[in-house]
Amino acid sequence: MSSRLQTLFEQKKEKILSMFFTSGYPKLEDTRPILSALAASGVDLVEIGMPFSDPIADGDTIQMSSQQALDNGITLDKIFAQLEGVREEMDIPLILMGYLNPVMQYGIERFVTKAASLGIDGVILPDLPMYEYQMFYKDLFDKHGLANIFLITPQTSEQRIREIDALSTGFIYMVSSASTTGKVGDVSSVQEAYFERIKAMGLRSPLLIGFGIHDHASFTRACEHAQGAIIGSALIKALSQGQPVEEAVRGFVGAIHHPL
């Protein structure tokens, strides 16, 4: 595990707030200002979205932001350029999240080396098969101190969860339901049972819950079952309202931490 991720999970045992945003959205050059505002607002962990034209797990909001970012001209090279020197400015863990296709096109060794050189702590690639990671990429990730973060859902078998737990060097992303991101609703009894089932497994890896977390109440509820939660679509909606991005971030994060 990267030292920054390790330090976070050792020092903060509950209510870890992770935020996802899309690079290059709303405007191409908004990546760094949003990231800086998130760090300044007291977010514990940030997932930086790498837009892709054919996302499989993303709901309408993130799909819209990804398409807008691609239209704006965002690329992996551009994202890396925007992240230059980021470690002189902040020390919170940073994760790159996206899909395998653009990473493969960039060159996976080149990608991992570049990400690590910028101080990125981990990567979430939902469509990278566990077996493929284990066979071909684990040594590369380990060599560069980059965590590969796996997702589990209510449908993931216990055996697979155990395998993921053994392989994980960051945290496990616990998808709250089988739907796409951004589906908002109260936590159901089925989800509660799933959360409790995972908790009872006594996994060694920290758990963060994502999908459908959108406000103080849903964040607090999720944190009853895991070390923290991840918010994405709701932040992107806040960024789409047209106010300066720093203001939008401050207001949104403030409402998660301290609701009116």
Secondary structure, DSSP 4 states (H G I P E B T S, - for coil): --HHHHHHHHH--S-EEEEEEETT-SSGGGHHHHHHHHHHTT-SEEEEE---SS-SS--HHHHHHHHHHHHHT--HHHHHHHTTTGGGT--S-EEEE--HHHHHHH-HHHHHHHHHHTT--EEE-TTS-HHHIIIIIHHHHHHTT-EE--EE-TTS-HHHHHHHHHH-SS-EEEESSSS-TT---PPPHHHHHHHHHHHHTT-SS-EEEESS--SHHHHHHHHTTSSEEEE-HHHHHHHTTSS-HHHHHHHHHHHHHS--
